[in-house]
Amino acid sequence: MQTKEILSLATGFLLFITSAMGQQKAVERDTSFTVYGSFLKTKKNFPDISYVSAELPKNTRLKANIRYCEINGRDLELDVFHPKRKSKKGYPAVLVIHGGGWRSGDRTNHAALAAQLAAHGYVAVTAEYRLSTEALYPAAVTDLKTAIRWIRANAKKFNVDTAKIASLGFSAGGQLAALIGTTNGKSHFEGMNGCYENHSSSVQAIVDIDGTLAFIHPESGEGNDTKGPSAATLWFGASKKENPALWHEAAPLNHVTSNTPPVLFINSSVDRMHAGRDDMIKKLNAYNIYSEVQVFKDAPHVFPLFNPWFAPTVNYTVTFLDKVFKK
């Protein structure tokens, strides 16, 4: 199977959802964001880019297509990349969240990243979540918090240290990773759905890769509906003028407290993709919470998906997580 086929496996199909009445309805996937499409577009300005290896490292294993929750007849699935070797203390875990404007993308987008994290001694979980074509905010947040509870519930099976779990995401996934981490313990965001409710969804580290920290902010580019509804407007189901409180609620910047875990920001040269980052760092500093910023100058927004940026992204992530969890 060719690389571009592997990267496009999960796009372009209909998702069938069973309603409460027992009837199935089709929700068409938005395929506006794919790794293959991003590659073609990015290569025009960065001709030297290349795909990252889709090969599973020899010291890792993959358990794919695991159902982690059923919501209204809809199965939510995840994949687990983990080290082959057992650890007496257990391995830290990382929930890896894909981007795509809360509307597109797929968990397979970051299979290579998850595999590399596993090779470095982490249990990496790539989880699907309901996109805005299927369910509006905060469904994505509650789905992913459920995935974290699933990790804790299955810790023994996958050799996870439940005291060391991180949320990591790219683009929209970065915003979600940061929101998950800044809302530790806030019941409003839990969305209890009968899945592993006796387990915590708290995380102990955040890795935000080019994900916005604030929607209504001088640095933000979200919510420009002049040429049609923006991705954020479609996610919230209302424009920022119609329901600004909802947009503020989803901003990680607005939830920083003394309970917020350490944060790594990895950014491209596209400033609007990290709107609110500097303000968030000021808040973190006020609570004496550790944070790092790593920036790829002149890199496009999709930098973590391709060489030459992929390997350093892995290195920045592993170095940060090792510092937080292993030292």
Beta strands, then each sheet from edge to edge (+ up, - down):
strand 1: 14-18
strand 2: 24-28
strand 3: 50-51
strand 4: 60-71
strand 5: 74-83
strand 6: 91-97
strand 7: 123-127
strand 8: 160-170
strand 9: 205-209
strand 10: 263-267
strand 11: 291-295
strand 12: 306-307
sheet 1: 1+ 2-
sheet 2: 3+ 12-
sheet 3: 4+ 5- 7+ 6+ 8+ 9+ 10+ 11+
end
